Amino acid sequence: MEGTQKEERVYVGIGEDMHDGFQSLEWVLRNWSSQSITILILYADNSICRDYVYTPIGRLPSSSVNEEKLKDLEKFEEAKTDKILANYVAFCGKVKAEVVKIQRHDGSIEKMMVDLISDLQITKLVLSLTFMKPLLWKSRSAIRGLFHIHNQKPDLCELFVVFGGKLVFLIEENGESVIKDEEGGVIARAREKKKKKKKHGFKVLLERMLPDKEKRSCDSPSSSSSSSVSNGLVDQWEKNQNEIELYLTQLSSLNATGKTDCDAANDPLEDCVKPENMTTKERIEALKAKIREVQEVVQLNKKEAKAIVERQAKAEWAIRLCASRAEDLEACINEEMAKRAHLEEELDSAKEELYELQTEVEEKRTKLNSILELQRELASKVQLSSREKSHAEVQLERAVRTRTQMIQGIEKLRRQRDVLRRRIEFCKEKDAIGEATRLGEPSFCCRQFSAAEIRAATNEFSERQRLKCGGNWTNVYKGCLNSERVAIKLYHKSSSLSEETFQHQVKLLSSIRHPHIVSMIGFCSELKCIVFEYMRNGCLRDALFSTNRSSKRRNKPLNWHARIHIAAEVCAGLSFLHQAKPRPIFHGKLSPSNVLLDRNNVAKIHGLRPSPRYDVSSSRADVRGFGTLVAQLLTGRNWAGLVEEAVMNDKGALIGVLDQVAGEWPLDLAVELGNIARRCLTNQENLGKELTMAMLARDIKKVKKKADELVAGGECAQADQSDVKVEEDYEDVPSLFFCPIFQDIMKNPHVAADGFSYELEAIEEWLRIGCSTSPMTNLELKHKLLTPNHNLRSLIHEWENKRSALQS
């Protein structure tokens, strides 16, 4: 058998109201009926201070009662208290009960209870509402006292408030302290009073009723006739001031104890409620004791009646004195009213004079307004004439500038005419060759190249042509095949890529055609390389995160409008892959590194591989990868958590993490993109459905449409202007200025045997390594002579000077 369980100690605070006390004890016994407990009854006497005693005529100082009478009163109160506490202990029956008397001093009961909880380590405390009410006199003070104990008690203490044998609850709402029952009904409430500095006491009343002597001496001589009578009343009032103040103090003490005395004066037989387990003999003894108590109360009531007669006589005396004082004050008020009427007459005459002055001012103001209106009209005409003059000067200057530009353009066209004539003949031959090549290729536009063609296109895989190094796995080179720039992905022999896997990947990539997926042009089985279309502006990662950018044209800043388009294009590509037939295709490793940008910043997905499995986890990986990508487009930083935290807080937090390089984001669109990113990262739809790329495509298409409308309406002109400036700097460059090998503006262009112009350093290196074919046509060069292209160099030099002048 297990050891005896430790008894629970329950402290119960009850007052002198025995009926309420029995109900509180009954609630405790019923609530802990299944446990072994010890009830400790907390009882606080109703004495406020040892310097006062309570008598039937009110609260009197202890010094006004002799010591013998004082001891008798104390013994009577103690005997009465002991009887009440004995009845409480007997009511508990078999449950162990003890009494803890609380000696109350001048301090507040609520503070004393908080200290008692800490000293006794109380864990269970039951307080009756009447326990606080007699001690604090007023019900509002009792309610505030309960709330003070509830708020200041230690956490280890559980507080239960009982009223009428039922559990009630302490609630604070709308600045009020409310006590409600279990059904939500309001039992009591107390509002928080605003603290105002007020003067109390009888002296304030005297100051209001009795003006200072200095003020009365300042009155007019006409009041001297009544001053003698008033002085007599004032002297009488001052003589009886202390006596009246003492009388009012006694009244205050009687009012404070009135409610307690009334409770004690009720039918004493009401307190004779005894539990059913008492014997008949015990009941008879209790009734006899109660009869004796009633007899004592009758004697006290007789004394109290005598005291009431004395107080009535004194009250009549105070009323007579106050009535005479009121008559004197009424006479003063009548005199003040006469003075007020005289002042009102003077005020009316002053108002009439003021009205006349206001009328005169209004007339002059009307004249002044007409003059000012005429002046504004003349000023507007002068301003309009000046504006028209400035507009005419601007138009004249613009016409002169346009004429100059037209002359320069004609000269440029003349210089370019000769160059273009030579190109026309070559282009005709090239188109014929290209058409014949296309007719001989398979229907799905994928061609198998030979190893010699790949080596020639990449200049024997030179370091200058390499775009990306993948370590021991892959390398990416740029090259030219059939007059088309391409990107060639070469797999290392040490990569352990089997021929079967390579052919499987080639078959997969050749079957996919979408505007936002990098297209496969061909492959070479001998070298294990795949040929893709060339993406001029590189990967999205470099555009967002790279700080050391080698090519200004490839890594121009992406504004917010371009980023929304990129997100929509990537979403469209992923949605196409997920809806592919007969089975979906999943990317699995979507990141900014696998999103490439062409010359116009159109996004295309790269890095597709055959999916090892086709389940929900693969789809979720792509959805989460897309959410991360959208977050990186918003912030320009490689951490999606910034957007997720900002969207959960507010719009101000989201503004703080947006990428400032993208310009001034429209806040509504940024919030919508942030919500899309958060949904992707949590991978949960509002209705609990699985989030798919098709759903995301519909949502982000709406965001793209709003962005296009804002740009078309000119509401985001600043972002567009910054983008136009970048386009002017890096995109509005004539294509013939670029070297086909270096893909940069030429400084020293030379014409080769194929009729194309190259940078001298690039074509010399091409010929030096032993290449005898044209970098553009891949045809055999007739000779290796290079001719300086002075016309093209002058055009490039002139274009650069003009751009420098516009930027300055």
Helices and strands as residue ranges (DSSP letters): E 8-13, H 18-31, E 37-44, E 52-55, E 58-61, G 62-64, H 67-91, E 96-102, H 109-120, E 124-128, H 129-136, H 139-152, E 158-163, E 166-173, E 176-180, E 186-191, H 202-209, H 213-217, G 221-223, H 224-239, H 241-256, H 258-265, G 268-272, H 280-440, E 447-448, H 451-457, G 463-465, E 466-469, E 474-481, E 484-491, G 493-495, H 499-510, E 520-524, E 529-533, H 540-545, H 560-578, G 592-594, E 595-597, E 603-605, H 616-635, H 641-649, H 651-657, G 660-662, H 667-682, H 693-712, H 717-730, G 735-737, E 749-751, E 757-759, H 760-768, E 787-788, H 790-807
